[in-house]
Amino acid sequence: MTGRVAVVTGAASGIGLGVAQRLADAGHAVALLDRDGGAAKQAAADLAGAGHRAEAYEVDVADRDAMEQTFARVREELGPVTILVTSAGIESFQSVLDITPESWERVLSINLTGTFTSMQLAAADMIAAGWGRIVTISSSSAQSGAPRMAHYAASKGGVISLTKAFARELAGQGITANTVPPTIVDTPMARHAEAAGEVPSIDMMGGMVPMGRAGTPDDIAAMCAFLCSDDASYITGQVIGVNGGMYI
């Protein structure tokens, strides 16, 4: 399973960074896409320093033109893309009466449209290769609902449906598409929300998980890496929870 080219969005930190590290360890060349270009470059440099092939690309997944240009650069610098993990996303906290059209559009443009753009741009290379792996990062909030996060939950619910649609359409061409909906994961984004008072303590919420702790980026990355492997060739269209037993 070595020698392929993987694109990971939102790869500068958190789950995306964990996924990039796992895929690099598996022998793939990794393109790290993120709005935070400086952090992405540092992450890519760290991977290169460990002997991996990695390149950083500063891009907002909501910018279609920039994404097309970025994928063209990835193909030129690393090769055709046959592995994609979409981790780029934002959170937002407002009551249903306070969600503005601007907030709604921004959350949907990154979390859902940005995911679609990434999947569509990668699919062409995968179809040409007759092999591909797509893993989207959705959210348990799409399964359970979440107060003050209607726009976020809606966007992630869309990601689940989008992934299933890609899976059905591309299954005959050697391409799989699955989604992982994390629940409580200890990431910089989660800690930022905690510090802002938007969510309770991550450690306290982790204690509510049957396994007694919050998840880690590596917990999610381990599943993503498996789903991107040859061993997962008969798994597609699935919603695979990695949540310590929180939702069964």
N, C-alpha and C positions, 0 to 999 in steps of 0.2 A: 504493500500500500504506500510505498515511498515514491517520491518524485513528482507528486501532483502539486498543483497551485491552489492555495486556499485564500479566499477573501473573508476577512472577519470585520464586520462593522461595529463601531463602538468599542474598538479594540485597545484604547489607551488605558483603560482601567476596568476594575470590577470583573463581571462575567466575561466580557469580551476579551480582556487581557488574559484571563485564565484559559479561555479557549485557544487563543493565539499561541500561548505557551505549550499547551497540550498538542496542538497540531504540528507545531515546529518539532517537538520531541518525537513525533511519529514520522518525521522525515520529510514533511511537506514544506515547500516554499510558502511563506505567509505574507499576504498584503494586509497591513493594519490600517484600516480606515477610521478616522475620527475627526470631529470638529476641533479637538484640541491637538493641533499639529505638533506642538512641542512635546507633549506627553507621548504621542504616538511615535515620534522620532526617538525618544529615549527608550521606549519599550522595544522598538525595532533594533536599536543599538545594543540593548541588553541581550536580545536573542542572537544577534550577529556575533556578539562577544562570546556567546556560548557555543559557537560553531554552526548556528542555523542560518538559513537564507531568509531574510526578512526585509521588507521595505515599508516605509510609512507614507501615508497619503492623507493630507489635510482636506477634508471635504464634509459638507453637510448633506446627509442622505436625502434631505427634502429638496435639494437643488438638482433637478433632473439633468440640466446641461453639464453641471460640474461632475455629476456621477458618470455620465457617458464619457467625459474626458478622462476621468480617473480610471475607469475600467479599460479604456484604450491604453493608458499608460501601464497598467498592470500587465496587460497582454504583451506589450512591447518589452517590458523590463523583466517579467517573470515567466510569462507564457499564458496559454489559455486557462481559464478558470473552470475547474471541475469540482471544487468544494466551496460552499458558501455557508457561513453562519451569520445570521443577522441579529446582532446584540444591541445595535444603536437604538436608543429610546430615551424619552424624557417622562418625568412624572409631573403632575400638576394637581393641586388640591384646592377645590372650590365646591361649595354646595351646588346642587343642581340649579338653584335660582340665580347663582352668581357666576356661572360659567358664561363668559363672553364669547361672541362669535370668533374673536381673534384667538382666544385661548383654545377653543374647540378646534379651529383650523390648524393651529400650530401643533397640538398634540397629535392630531390625525395625520398631518403632513409628514411628521417624523416617524411616528410609530407604525403607521399603516402604509401610507403612500411610499415612504422611504423604503420600507421592507419590500413592497411590490417592485419598486424600481430596481433594487438590488437583485431580486430574484429574476426579473425579466432580463436584465443585462447579463447575468451569469448563465441563464438557460440556453442562450444561443451557443455558447462554447460547449456546454454539456451535451446538447443535442448533436453537435458536430462530432464530439468524442464518443458518443454512444454510452456515456457513463457520467454520472453526476450525483452529488450528495448536497442536499439543502437541509439545513436545520435552522428554524426560526426560534427566537426566544419570545414567548408570549407571556402569560402571567396567570396565576391562579385567580386573580381578581376578575378575569373574564369568565371563570367558571362559577365563582361564588358571588360576584358583585362586590363593590367596595364603596363605602360612604365617602362622599366628597371627592370621588374619583370617577364620575360617570363617563367623562370623556376618555380617561385612561383605560377604563374597563372596556369601553366600546371599541377603542383602537386595538386592544389586545384580542378581543373577541373576533375582530376582523382578521387579525393575523392568523388565528386558528382556522377560520374558514378559508382564508386565502391559501394556507399551506395545504389543506385537504384538496382544494381545487387543482393546485399545481401537481399534487401527487397523483390524482386521477388522470390528468391529461398527459403527464410525462412518464407514467409507469412503463409503458411499452417501449420506451427509448433508453432504458437502463438508468433512469434517474429516480432517486427517492427524495421525498420531502416529508419531514416530520417536524413537530414542534415540541419544545420543552417549556412548560409553564411553571416557573419557580414560584415559591411562596416567600418566606422570610429568608433573605440572603444578606449576609453582612458584606455590603459593598460601600464604596465611598458615597454613591448616590443615596443609599439608605441612611448612612450616618449623617449626611447633610440634611435630609428630611427630619431626622431625629433631632439634630441641633437646632433646627428651625421651629421645632415644636409641632411639626405636621403629623408625626407618628409617635407612638410610645417608644420607650427604650427598646432597641434591637435585642439587647440581652434579655429583657423581660419578656418580649414576644417569643424569643427563642425558647424560653422555658415552657411555653404553651405547646410547643411542637412535641409529638409523642416521643421522638428520639432525644428530646431535652436540650436542643441547641438550634441556633440559626444555621442555615446552610452557608457554605463557602463558595466562592467562585469556582474552586477546583471541583467541588461536588457536581456542579452543573457542567463544567468542562469535560469531566470524565464521560458523562453520557453523550455529550456532543461529539467527542472524539470517536466513541464507539459507533454512533449513527453515521459518521463520515467514513467508516471503514468498509472494507470488502465483506466483513463478517455480517454487516447489517443489510445485505443486499435484498432481503425479502421483507424488510420492515419499511412501510411507507404509509403516509396518510394518518399517522398515529399521533396522539397527544400523550406524551410520556412524562408523567409527573416525577420530579426529583425534589421531594418536599419533606423528607423525614417522617412520612406517615400523616402529614397534616390533612391531606385530602386523599381519600382512597376510593 
